[in-house]
Amino acid sequence: EGNEPGDSMKITYRELLHKVCQFANILRSQGVKKGDRVSIYLPMILELVIAMLACARIGALHSIVFAGFSADSLCERILDCSCSLLIT
C-alpha cells in the first residue's frame, strides 16, 4: 500500500525474494558489508521495502529518512548515522 489512496501493488514472495537478492548483490558490489550503515531516502514505494530487506539480508544496518524533514534535518540525520552509502 502506498501513500495515495488506491496506490497499491501486488508481488509474490518469490518475486520479492528475487528482487531483494538482486539488490543485495548490488549493495555488495558497492562495498557494503555486514555491520555497515546505509541511509535510505525513498518515498513509500516497493523499492523502499526491497532496500530495507536487502540491507538486512547482508547484515547492514539501515536508517530511513523521509522527505518531510527540512534539508538541514535530513543532512544531520544522514551524517549522524555515519552511513557508508545513501540510497535514493
N, C-alpha and C positions, 0 to 999 in steps of 0.2 A: 504494500500500500504506500503510495506516495503522499506528498503534502496536499495536493489538489484533490478535490472530490472526484471520484471516478478514475483517478490516476492509479492504475494497478497493473500488475504483470504476473503471469504465472510461469513458473520454472520448475522442472523436476529436480529431485535430489541428485540424480546422475548429471544433469546439465550444470547444476550448481557446483558439484564436486569438480567437474572438468574445468570450469572457469576459474575456480579457486586454485587448482593445481597449476593452471597456466599462469595465473598472476603471481603465485608463489615462486615459480621459476623465473619470472621477470624480476621479482624483488631480489632473488639470489644473484641473478646476473648483474644487478646494480650494486652488489656487495653487501646487501642486508643479510645479517646472520642472527642467530639466537642471542637474545639479550639486547639487540639494537633497539633504538626508539624511532618510531615512524609517526609523523603527523599526517592526518588525513583531512583535507579541506574539500569536501564534496557536499552537494545537496542530498536530499533523501532519494537516492536512486539505487538501483540494483548494484552498481559498481561500488558503492559505499560498503555494502554488506560483503561483497566479494573481497574488497581490500582488507576489511577487518578480519575475515576468516583466513585470508592468505597470510596475514601477519601472525595470527595465532598458529597456523599450520607450521610455520618455520620457527616459531618461538620468539618473534619480535614483539615488543610492546607497542601498542598503538594509542594515539591520542587524537580524538576527533575535535576539530574546531569548526564552528558553523559561521556563516556569513552575517549573522545577526549582530556580531560584535563590531566595534569600531576597528579601524585599521591598526591603531596603536595597541588595542587589546589583543587582536589577533597576533601581532608581532610579539608581544610579551609572552603569550601562551606558547607560541611555537619556539621561541628562544629558551623559555624556562624549561621546556621538556628536553632540550639538548638533542633534538632529533637528528638522525643521520640522513633522513630522506623526507621530503614533503610530497604527498600525492595530491594532485589537484585534478 
